[in-house]
Amino acid sequence: QVQFGESGGGLVQPGVSLRLSCVVSGSIISDHAMGWYRQTPGKQRELVASITMTERTEYDDSVKGRFTSAKDNNQNTVYSQMNNLKPEDTAVYYCMAPAVRDLGWWGQGTQVTVSS
């Protein structure tokens, strides 16, 4: 089993930045693409950003130009730099390797609340 430990969330005002971190057990981030997902009450988790083994990144249109994904294979850590946060970014954020997302290894996530 792989463990995902997200951190870095908080309550911030619109326009502020946050940096999320996700420490992952084992070496899965060097062997698999990783994704940042978010979930709001009553909705399914949605993939908003991903980073491949070769560090190619993709973003949902809702966060493109504001979120940046990165990873440190040596630290088994994935990052999401979130700039110019908006109220609609309010959600619980999770990291996960899409290849194993159906195995139920989700972490607790980290809450991001954007409110004035």
Secondary structure, DSSP 8 states (H G I E B T S, - for coil): ---EEEE--EEE-TT--EEEEEEESTTHHHHS-EEEEEE-TTS--EEEEEE-TT--EEE-TTTTTTEEEEEEGGGTEEEEEE-S--GGG-EEEEEE-GGGGGG------EEEEE--
